Amino acid sequence: KKREKICLYMKNINLKNKSTMDWLFRVIKGVFIGIGAILPGLSGGVLAVIFGIYDRMIEFMAKPTKKFVENVLYFIPVGIGVGLGILLFSFAVSAAFSSYETLFVCLFLGFVVGTFPSLYKQAGAEGRERKDLIITAVTAAVLFLIMNILQKGSLIQIDQPGMIAWAVAGFLVGLGFLIPGLSTSNFLMYFGMYSKMTDGISSFDFFVIIPITIGLFVCVLLFSKLIHSLLDHHYAKMFHFILGTVIGSSVAILTTVIFPSYGGEGLSKMGLSLGAALVGSILLFVIGVITSYAFSKVEERYSTN
């Protein structure tokens, strides 16, 4: 009996440790998702897919009353992480990102690439047909072209965004969560609102934060049920579409963000030589790949789900 009590006690401790680690991992996931939501070239939706919480997130937003308490408890640490990620990265944008954008983006690109095999496996969880791969290829090509065309277009500056403009910005951020690969930061940069948004968030300007939040929730209410229905009835096609958005946006990051920064103006902005910039970019890319791989392995060990 004494041995049974000791075994039961150790088992309870082990379960508590696993539960704590799982909670912390969800906070960390949320931080990266939040950063991805406002990092140019990436989207919060891509990282939500990579971290394996996209399906559950969409289902919860589409059917909030189903397993309400269980889902709320699950997403509390994710929400905390998202808030921290957005806030911390908004400070980072003001402090350093404007000078070292390329290095930041290379790190996150490596993070995405490192988890691509698991995403490919997830897309084929319910089977894979030739037309699914065609959907992936076409989606990747179309998104790549859109991002490059958008990058080459002339900027439309909104000098003093009002409440409606910030609500539209929040709507776009919401689309970035719902449609993986859609980098809403690129759209905000196109309209000259990106730096204003990060400055407003880092300074806790509620004239910026409140309408963005409202726009985000309106977007979720309008489109979450549609996306949930597509995933429910056309899982393979929808997930291969998502896979295409991840591939297309990742390749487009190279041509729209990374490669242009190796010119004279970009190097001057970073204060680095071409060799140092290339070495730094490759190093951070490799760190991102290794980190994402290690993260997935540690999560496998401690996750209670």
Sequence and secondary structure as in RCSB ss.txt:
>XXXX:A:sequence
KKREKICLYMKNINLKNKSTMDWLFRVIKGVFIGIGAILPGLSGGVLAVIFGIYDRMIEFMAKPTKKFVENVLYF
IPVGIGVGLGILLFSFAVSAAFSSYETLFVCLFLGFVVGTFPSLYKQAGAEGRERKDLIITAVTAAVLFLIMNIL
QKGSLIQIDQPGMIAWAVAGFLVGLGFLIPGLSTSNFLMYFGMYSKMTDGISSFDFFVIIPITIGLFVCVLLFSK
LIHSLLDHHYAKMFHFILGTVIGSSVAILTTVIFPSYGGEGLSKMGLSLGAALVGSILLFVIGVITSYAFSKVEE
RYSTN
>XXXX:A:secstr
 HHHHHHHHHHHHHHHHHHHHHHHHHHHHHHHHHHHHHSTT  HHHHHHHTT HHHHHHHHHSTTTTHHHHHHHH
HHHHHHHHHHHHHHHHHIIIIITTSHHHHHHHHHHHHHHTHHHHHHHHTTT   HHHHHHHHHHHHHHHHHHHHH
HHS     SS  HHHHHHHHHHHHHHHHSTT  HHHHHHHTT HHHHHHHHHTT HHHHHHHHHHHHHHHHHHHH
HHHHHHHH HHHHHHHHHHHHHHHHHHHIIIIIGGGGSHHHHHHHT  HHHHHHHHHHHHHHHHHHHHHHHHHHH
HH   
